[in-house]
Amino acid sequence: MGILSRASYVIRSKLNAVLNRAEDPTETLDYSYEQLRDELQDVKQGIADLTTQKKRLEIQKRRLEENVEKHNEQARQAVEQDREDLARQALEKKKQKMSQIEELEGQIQDLQAQQDRLVEQKDELQKQIEQFRTKKETMKARHEAAKASARVNEAMTGAGDEMQDINQAIERAEERTEDMEARSQAMDELREDGVLEDQLSDKSTLERELEEVQQQGSVDAELDTLKAEMGKGDADGGSSDADVSESELERELADESTQVDVDESEVEAELDELKEDEQ
């Protein structure tokens, strides 16, 4: 096999594969049925043409038969008038017309035979068309049922093209959602660690750190107070006797409160100085 032959074979095979994929069985069946109906119509038209031609020959035959009778009458009249010459001419014309009649009868018989054969073919073809129509409708119903069943199975198993597109869309949505959740968690973690500042807050990092120090000082002061109440304070911090009177505890709490107020005022003074330095 030469190169051109191989190339032609490959091209034909590719085209055949494309046509097979594009072919719709129901449309093919309908087209074949219409082709058969057109063929039946051609057969009927042929029968009509033969019948018309046969009728024309039959009309010519009747006219010739009328002429034969006319020539017979002319021959009788000529004999009655002792005109054998005229009678001979009339009989000769009669003989010619009878020969033509015989030829026409043969043609008419041939046309009748052709017509009979076409009628038989028409009947057989019509029967085949009816059988094909029944088979066609059955095949179309089976095809539609199989196609519907395939669509249902594809929808249930997710094997169809549409379900694949839907599954891919769901996967993309899940990936985007997971990315957003991861980003949100990362931002929360960075904000909690102090890496990212709250843009809505008007406090600087230094101010927030000072607030934390202040809160820690308050907690330490409260802890010392609790220790004093429970008699677990240091020996240098006052009396270690468990029976500390209520008035002494009140004085200690008042001293602690005064100390806290002093610390807060000092912190506020330092903050004001820092703000002035930043300005």
Beta strands, then each sheet from edge to edge (+ up, - down):
end
